[in-house]
Amino acid sequence: MPYGYHGKILQVNLTDGTIEVETPDEAFYRFYMGGSALGMHYVLKRTPPKADPMGPENTLVLALSVLTGAPVSGQSRMTAVAKSPLTGAIGDSQCGGFWPAEMKFAGYDAIVIQGKADKPVYLWIKDGEAELRDASHLWGKITGEVEATLKQELGDDKIEVLQCGPAGEKGVRFAAIISMSNRANGRTGMGAVMGSKNLKAVVVRGKNRPAVADKKGLNALAKWGSANFADSDVAGMGKYGTAEVLMGQQKSGGLPTRNWSSGVFENAEAISGETMYDTILRGADEGRQDRDGRDTCYACTVRCKRVVQIDEGPYTADHIYGGPEYETLATFGSYCGVSDLAAVAHANQLCNQYGMDTVSCGATIAWAFNCFDEGLITTEDTGGLDLSYGNAASMVKLTEMIGKRESFGDLLAEGSARAAERIGRGTEDLVVAVKKQELPAHMPQVKRGLGLIYAVNPFGADHQSCEHDGSYEGGFTHYQDRLSQLGLTEQQERYSLTDEKVRFALLTEHLYSCLDSVNMCQFVFGPAWHLYGPDQLAAAVQAITGWDVTLDELMRVGERRLNMLRAFNAREGFTREDDKLPKKFTRALTGGRTDGFLYPLDRLETAKDTYYALAGWDVATGAPTREKLAELGLDWVAEQLSN
Ligand code: SF4
């Protein structure tokens, strides 16, 4: 028996209803490790070029890693990969929670899903046995109802349910896959892929925990994390969740406001993590924040997840749908000029009920507000809705209309870029997206290396694909030991975009890319402020699998995954022309510390030259070269590119 994983990958063909088990060898697992890299092995082999992302030819992979389910913080994660209905490029998205660990205990390392069922089904996996069951009675139901129904029908409260909500069924292009009714594979529309296959849910339960090679070593690492947590940089996240960063963003002039017109929001405090803690966190009214309002993923000591409860007022929130993250507070809050925390919490709940990415949903609504503000759309377009900035009622209403694909919400369900193409009239100039994916709430105007990664990232703008600039600008001295493990040894100038900063961006991108393949949470392991550093990531993989892996080998896994994503896009016809930042960035920010700030778009093109050259890619096209793919052991991928 291998350590850390089962050596079993479930192959599900929904068209003919067959289920088979593939048993790759140890070399396969060590080469890919899991998550995104493992998923891309199947997507590249099984999804034909130019496939319809919402057609039966698209292959959806739900992949764990060789670490999932082991008793250490940060490991209970699953990566979903498939061609994205939002971007038309590769889609890639991670979730945490308890579903990933439970799936491992149910006996499998990944599920490869092909075809399309002729009627709604769900996949039930228990202790190694898998079967497809009828889900007609679940179709159209919101996530909380589906979860409650399945628990009752299967007679087990401890099952874990992963599902596409009604938004995925209706093909909302940024539909998410939801588990526990409050955790999301949020980005790139993986819920729409699941819905297009008539696969309503994947339900798991099991007792088969893979053995750990070095229990003592892993135990020591877990104990080190618990002992050092209170003094670590993630301790605040334990108290306030990811919303801890909101006021810091505001102070630095980096809180996207009114669809990225400004980096400061005059009512930021009203939607901050501190206000959430004091007012709507579950138990706040009884001073019980630490008991009920903090949730976690399986075996994680950080406990960064929020749970809110609002029983009265125009906007309620039920704790089963969790609570808003920083990105959600920003996209439904400052992006839209909305300072009503209860309204934002309610919009978060709607996204978890219908199954939608809160980033793309809130950002698309903010784009519509911006168009309304500039007179490019009117109440004639919106069906009478007043989309003035700050109108919380319209923001909430639109969220629900998108989830149901009703009237103006039906258009916004296409995402801001497609909606703008449809409307025209200059609304295209206000879209804040890369490769049609809306930007998360970290501003390239103040994080210029991150801006480069937003532009070149294969699945559109993403804030969790490299380290943010602050860690190697002001924070360098503090994080020097960890950054030097990646060969990054010199402090970088604030707001610069030098060749050396490009190297920082690429190397930290390789590490983050590895984290999405070993499926480790990026709040727990990373190159700077994280609970554990890069060397401890290698120690965790060694202890769990028994392999003599080094950090270099792990960085190689990250580089391999990045090249596979990029090769998929090249196959689809994407080039360096698609690696660009939004036109709205030619407008200077207004107000606060970043008044007058612009992103250096002219410098971006030379930074891309440096980045592609360092990555070993063709500088003219941005595609991985045959030599680079061969060096990474991906000759078969190179063959696909030359066909
Ligand atoms: S840090 Fe937060 S998101 Fe990450 S594993 Fe822990 S509880 Fe989950």
Residues whose N, C-alpha, C, O or C-beta is under 5 A from the ligand:
A	BS01	SF4	G74 G96 D295 T296 C297 C300 V302 R303 C304 K305 C521 F523
